[in-house]
């Protein structure tokens, strides 16, 4: 986890699909190109689908970290417009 | 002159409750119509129908309240917009399809291109009973492949490309069948669990998969008076040439063995699934 210099974090464990992706997308929009966001998400539907949606938006996924508590942190590098 | 209802049915004209009125079914492939076709259909419905159309359960369009003595004019007008009558009765029907790979992010195969190819190959072919093809792009199965006499579902067969993998771990979670396990940085795919959904490929940030896009084919589906789910014989068919050979074999088997008015499922039950399986494997391996 120490491998990444996290610029910002967002917690999407308090919302459900499709707001999970929307919240993550908004957080990414706040960042500059090349900055790194850590997205905390729940097991199940979010971790199955959110990484793919982030990829389809054109951002670079670096790592999915299992927090061993039913949540995951997805580390994403923003790729600008 | 006596009205030949069978001939009319063959030409897509279906008798209505209202005497001398027919609902004209149109030829639609894979659920797509151009704006030009739609405009001509609208014009025809206004001029020769009662101003409405019906969308059928299998992606066709019907124009009701067409009068028997105006059939030729109707066909001519529709023809101006590149619209042809469809078919009803004992023959190959509308080939249905979801939007597939060309439009849908989940699609694994080009369903529309395949629908056109199957339509050109088989549409309106005379058989002992109706025969329906349906094509769906992925495991989400929006087009309900298994309710067709011959259903085709797109899939992706995967092999891990270690050199491109950054070990992010996304694929293991994207997989809904728990076919992927990661240990010591090595990814393994349990082929007995993989359903070819392609979610690992679609989620992978570095395209670290070698992929083969192919087809999962089911036979003998029904969703009418009787309901039955089509069954798969070959788990994954990796090329289109083989797929076509298999479709040919299935149609020939139906044509050769079915009684008049007998749906494919009941032919398979009566003649024997083992006998059919033999034919399909022959086509696949031949």
Interface residues (C-beta under 8 A of the other chain):
Chain A: X43 X47 X48 X49 X51 X52 X55 X56 X60 X61 X62 X63 X64 X65 X66 X72 X74
Chain B: X105 X166 X167 X168 X169 X170 X173 X174 X176 X199 X202 X203 X204 X205
